Amino acid sequence: MTFYKKYILPLFFGRHFYWTFVAIILLFVLSYNWPVLYPVALISLWFFVAMVLLDYALLFFRKNGLKIQRIVSDRFSNGDINKVQLTITNQFHFRIQLNIIDEIPVQFQQRNFSVTGVLNSGETQNINYTLRPVERGEYIFNDTNVFVKSPLRLVVRRIKNEGEQMVKVLPSYLALRQFELMAYSNNLAEAGSRKIRKIGHSLEFEQIKEYVTGDDIRTINWKATARKGGQLMVNNYTDERSQQVYCVIDKGRVMKMPFEGMTLLDYAINATLILSRVALIKQDRAGLVTFAENISHFLPADRKAAQMGSILETLYNQQTKFQETDFEKLYAHVRTRISQRSLIVLFTNFESLSGLQRQLPYIRHIARNHLVLVVFFENTELRQLTDEPAEDIEKLYTKTIAEKFMYEKRLIVKELQQHGIFTILTAPKNLTVNTVNKYLELKARQAI
């Protein structure tokens, strides 16, 4: 059995083998009419057999002819481009042709990654390709198969790099890093966030310290400078108090709708991760609530160092439910568990005004004690339908229905605003930037 697995199972034949074999058969067929061809055909057959055996010996009698390694991170960023690298080293004593097939996870719903190439003896080649996951969870990479041909190209040997590799697909931490660096440098405008002029003061005096390069010269304390004999001293300020920011994610069936391969829930999770990080950098406390027919997870708002890890671990396993969400239970939970006035960022989706009106009383009750920001989604496919010219009755009917649904979305925004509830109606791809913009605006206005 070991001999079969080692020397027979990995054996394949290349195109040169079949074309040469067919040519020899034709020589034998032609030799019936021209007997002079028979010795030529016979010699060709024995020479062909010798070449096949030689080719087989070259490929199979070397134990470690090829070194294969897949280099992949232990986690992928959902919705982003992630890199995979294959490293191939030719340990044969001759040049080889390769056909590499990497068995990628089934979640990508595509054929395995495949590439061909040529590798000289002793040469190492790195082959890179990218994958974009659109759902969170555990992804399993299987074997890497390399089909090797010698210069004779008659026999093909399959060499496997066996062993599964599990990769966790987490919420979009690559985008998180981008926003994180910009938030630290107060340069969020590069990511699409606009600067908001502050009204009044949100800082209080903390201490007097020596001036260092980068300090605002407007904060120089001239009296303290005079007492120090000319050494510049500046006033140092800190935020009056940190605010609580809770991201509340609806996991009901309305969040199952896909957009560019990702569900609305995944977009909401990515935005929550980034908004929470920006809030922490801005010295606020970030918390999390997920709910469907029941409250799934509640993470109290905090500024501790491990808070982002807790948020990421909680968001990693969230899945859409198919039941209708219970906003009454959400209201009861917020009322009992969140006592301090907070910014409640509710990620949900309303497709009709009647759908909003069923839940509006509970949202209004929450808004009595907290600042509520309702974030829901624009149907971009409907917008495409409304932009298309109506060339016949059917297209006119479709365009009218699409405009009706879009008008209802605007009515939902108006209805919420009439009750003093802030809203964001956004395309899924702009969700993160629009949400961070609104948070910075509310913070600058000291609305919380």
Stockholm file with secondary structure:
# STOCKHOLM 1.0

chainA/1-448         MTFYKKYILPLFFGRHFYWTFVAIILLFVLSYNWPVLYPVALISLWFFVAMVLLDYALLFFRKNGLKIQRIVSDRFSNGDINKVQLTITNQFHFRIQLNIIDEIPVQFQQRNFSVTGVLNSGETQNINYTLRPVERGEYIFNDTNVFVKSPLRLVVRRIKNEGEQMVKVLPSYLALRQFELMAYSNNLAEAGSRKIRKIGHSLEFEQIKEYVTGDDIRTINWKATARKGGQLMVNNYTDERSQQVYCVIDKGRVMKMPFEGMTLLDYAINATLILSRVALIKQDRAGLVTFAENISHFLPADRKAAQMGSILETLYNQQTKFQETDFEKLYAHVRTRISQRSLIVLFTNFESLSGLQRQLPYIRHIARNHLVLVVFFENTELRQLTDEPAEDIEKLYTKTIAEKFMYEKRLIVKELQQHGIFTILTAPKNLTVNTVNKYLELKARQAI
#=GR chainA/1-448 SS CHHIIIIITTEEECHHHHHHHHHHHHHHHHTTTCTTHHHHHHHHHHHHHHHHHHHHHHHHSCTTCEEEEEEECSEEETTSCEEEEEEEEECSSSCEEEEEEECCCGGGCSCCEEEEEEECTTCEEEEEEEECCCSCEEEEECCEEEEEECTTCSEEEEEEECCCEEEEEESCHHHHHHHHHHHHTTCGGGGTCCCCCCCSCCEEEEEEEECCTTSCGGGBCHHHHHHTTTCCEEEEEEESCCCEEEEEEECSGGGCCEETTEEHHHHHHHHHHHHHHHHHHTTCEEEEEEESSSEEEEEEEECCTTHHHHHHHHHHTCCCCSSCCCHHHHHHHHHHHCCSCEEEEEECCCSSHHHHHHHHHHHHHHHHHSEEEEEEECCHHHHHHHHSCCCSHHHHHHHHHHHHHHHHHHHHHHHHHHTTCEEEEECGGGHHHHHHHHHHHHHHTTCC
#=GC SS_cons         CHHIIIIITTEEECHHHHHHHHHHHHHHHHTTTCTTHHHHHHHHHHHHHHHHHHHHHHHHSCTTCEEEEEEECSEEETTSCEEEEEEEEECSSSCEEEEEEECCCGGGCSCCEEEEEEECTTCEEEEEEEECCCSCEEEEECCEEEEEECTTCSEEEEEEECCCEEEEEESCHHHHHHHHHHHHTTCGGGGTCCCCCCCSCCEEEEEEEECCTTSCGGGBCHHHHHHTTTCCEEEEEEESCCCEEEEEEECSGGGCCEETTEEHHHHHHHHHHHHHHHHHHTTCEEEEEEESSSEEEEEEEECCTTHHHHHHHHHHTCCCCSSCCCHHHHHHHHHHHCCSCEEEEEECCCSSHHHHHHHHHHHHHHHHHSEEEEEEECCHHHHHHHHSCCCSHHHHHHHHHHHHHHHHHHHHHHHHHHTTCEEEEECGGGHHHHHHHHHHHHHHTTCC
//
